[in-house]
């Protein structure tokens, strides 16, 4: 089935969901937690190194905010959690806006629009990466794919199968000079997630070393500006009464079953104290990277935070709420760039 045919078949479903979804239903009671990552114009050079499912343009984001005000009572996540924990009154249709990772573009594009609309939001920061030039491994991978030669990439055994699965073999022009599509890149990232984070980072460190050696006598592409907020940015966000900050671990480590207790302690507990010390504010909310949360991780989070969010799609209802595994609705440009598409996503039908 072609993409255009799929799109034609999906359009009536989107329209029905937008018109009759739970966000429009009288008497329906739930909490919508919205998940964002990056707010970037398509023309921004940083967009070249990002997966399509990670971005919303400022224009689309502005439209989202106006739609949220139309359908929901938008409130800070901490306030909803406090009310739910203490049996206090909750809005029939509540909405909390969240951002993962602490991207600098959130500070540039998202927060001015939130201030303009006077809407609150929660930012989950990665404490050991704030104010550094470190990048998340998918962004490092994007830079590698967009700048490396065939010869170098052919040496990387760990990359051959993901590239083949994404149909990026030698019969297709190599993803040099941005020829790789964002969709293909996203497929490669998903394939690599079978490896633990430390293994992926080791793969990339070795490949980056080979890249530097290969380009020792060439002009290496100019480094992009730091992708994450620095501590001054985070302090400014935290001082604004509209916004609050939570922890997204120390190194954005997926909290999988194989992690030992010392690593969990560092990612979950040390991140909390690091953020509290730097920001001089309590840190009571947590976000699981990639949504991964082993039983041991959830137990430790419960001991240290009032609530935590996952990446699992869904609404939250007070009668069966799990405050330390809250569902969210993820939004990105392709699935939410019109009011109808956005409302279909909010309907939580598919």
Secondary structure, 3 states (H helix, E strand, C coil): CCHHHHHHHHHHHHHHHHHHCHHHCCCCCEEEEEEECEECCCCCHHHHHCCHHHEECHHHHHHHHHHHHHHCEECCHHHHHHHHHCCCCCCCEEEEEEEEECEHHHHHHHHHHHHHHCCCEEEEECCCCCCCCCCCHHHHHHHHHHHCCHHHHHCCHHHHHHHHHCCCCCCCCCCCCCCCCHHHHHHHHHHHCCCCHHHHHHHHHHHHHHHHHHCCCCCCCCCCCCCECCHHHHHHHHHCCCEEEEECCCCCCCECCCCCHHHHHHHHHHHHHHHHHHHCCCCCEEECHHHCECHHHHHHHHHHCCEEEEEEECCECHHHCCCCCEEEEECCHHHHCCHHHHHHHHHCCC
